[in-house]
């Protein structure tokens, strides 16, 4: 049952759990296509990297990571929302046209998939993004790999709409990701 889990924001001192969950996600064959980071790259990072990552996802207005925590303290899922400021440049060099959230790092352990936890994680992440003011978040976007039909179907059910924008990945293969958005006030 999804009621057996607490959905909450990470704390800055939980870097070891942040690291463990991320490595678990990168080891999962079904989830690895959803991350731009590789397992090898993540394993090469030192503790200071993971400490900075956890602190950045726990505090401030620029990012927030939400986790699904089981009664025994283990983490079974996560969603991170980055805030992208209007007028800034994104990681593709494109100017951001409006204040927006950007969902990244979506992962639920295989034994919990289909349980409703991803919805609860998205609810927490988007509620946080919509709660920001001055400037207010106008939309939330995310990228979904063209071969990730399960995730794409969830995003559609959750109120995200295709933009028609495709982003080529720098993997050397002819892989792409679709950009999908959910405007403020959309019902999912």
N, C-alpha and C positions, 0 to 999 in steps of 0.2 A: 504494500500500500504506500502511496506517496505521502500519506499523513505521518508515516514513521520517520520522515526526514525533515530537518530544519533547513530552510533556504535562508541564507544570510550572506552578507558581504565578508570577504576575507579581512583578516587583520594583518597589519604589517609584520608582525613577528611569526607568521605562519609560513615562512618561506619554504621550509622542508616539505610541508604538505602541498604547497603550490607546485614545487618541483616534482614530487611523486605523482601527482595527478597528471601533470603535463607529460611526463615520461610514459605514464600508462596510456595516455591518449595517442602518443606518437608510436607506441608499440602495437596498437590495435589496428589490424589491417583494414577494417571497415572505416575507421576514423582518419587514418593517416592522409587520405586524399584531401581532407578538409583543411589541412594545415600547411602553411608555406614553410614552416620550420621543419627540419629533419631531425630524426632521433640522434644521429651522429652529432649534429650541431648542438643540440640541447645537452647531450652528455659531455660535450667539451667545455661547458660553462662552469665557472668556479662558483663557490658559495656566495661571493659578493654579488654576482649577477642575479642569482635567485633572490637574495635579500632585497636588492633594488627593485626587482620585478614585483615582489609581494608588496613592498611599501608603496610603489606606484599604483598598484591596483586596489589599495586599501584606503587611500587618503586623497583628498583633493577633488577637484572638479574635472580633471582630465580623463579619468578612467576609474572603473569600478569592476571588480570581479566578484561574482556571486557563486556560491557553492551549495550543493545539496549534501548535508552532513547527516550521516546515520547516527543512531543512538549510541553506538560504540565509538563515535568520534571520527570514523573513517569518512572520506569524501567520495561520493559516487558520481558526481557530475559538476559541470561548471559552465558558466557563460560570462564573458567579459564584454563590457561596452566602453568604447573609447569615444570621447567627445572631440569632434572635428569642427573647428571654428570657421565661420564664414569668412572667405577671403584668404585663408591659409592655403598652403599647398599640401596635397595628400602624398602618400608614398609612391604614387605613379607620376608625380610632377604636375598633376591637374589642380586647378584652382577650385576650391570647395565653394559651391554656389550658395549654400545656405547652412545655417547652424544645424549640425546633425550628429546623431550617435552612429557608431559603427560597431556592429556586433562581430566579435571574433572569439576564437577559442571555445566553440560549442562542443561539448563532449559529455556523454553519459555512458557509464560503464555498460558493457553488453548485457549483463544480467538485469539491468534496470531499464533497458530500452523498451519503449511501448507502455511504460508504467504511468506516464503523465508527468514525470519529473522535468523533462525538457520544457514543457509548458510553464511549470512553476518557476523554473530558472529564467525563462524569457519574461514572465510576468514581473519578476523582481528587477531584472535588468532594464526593461523598458519603463517600468514605473519610476525608477531612479532617473533615467534619461529625461522623461517627461517632466519630472519635478524640478529640473534646473530652470532657473530664471535669469534674465538679464545677461545674455540673451537666452531666450527659450529655445529648446530643441524643436526644430520644425519637422524633422523626419529622422528615421533610423534606417540605415542601409546595411547590407551585408553582401558578401560574395559567396556564391555556391558553385562548386566544381560541376562542370557539365556532365560528369559521370556519377553524380551523387543524387540520384532520383529520389531516394528516401528523404533526404534533407530538403530537397526542392519541394516535395509534396507537403512536408510539414510547414515550410515557410509560407506556402500559398494558403494553407488552412489557417495559419496564424495571422493572415492579413497583409503579407508582403506581396508586392506586385512587381512583375518584370519591368525593367526600364528599357530593354532592348540593347543595352550596352554589354558587350563581351570584352573581357580582358584576357589577352594572351598571357600565359604563364611563362616564366623564364626557365623552364625545365629542359629546354631543348626539344621536347616533344611538341606536337601541335595541340596542346591542351589549352582549354579556356575556362574562365569562370564567368558566370552571369552575375550582373549587379541587380539586386532586388531591393525595393524600398517599402517602408511603411510610413505614411504621413502621420503627423500628430492627429489624434482623434479617430484614426481608423480602428475599426472593430475587427478583432480576430477570433 
